[in-house]
Amino acid sequence: MTGKPVISGTRITVELILEKLAAGETPQQILEAHPRLTDEGIKAALAFAAQALRYDVVYPTIEKAS
């Protein structure tokens, strides 16, 4: 977890929440699996991810020659 953003008052990383949502878990399932997490914590993780993507970060792609 070193250096990874976590939800305040927990050791739950933003990354973990995003991975669980991407895998199809519902917020309710995540909350049941992590009792210290709140609905506001899940919303904060999503807001953090959105803000991180708002910055001008360029992710290089490999283009195949035609």
Secondary structure, 3 states (H helix, E strand, C coil): CCCCCECCCCCCEHHHHHHHHHCCCCHHHHHHHCCCCCHHHHHHHHHHHHHHHHCCCCCCCCCCCC
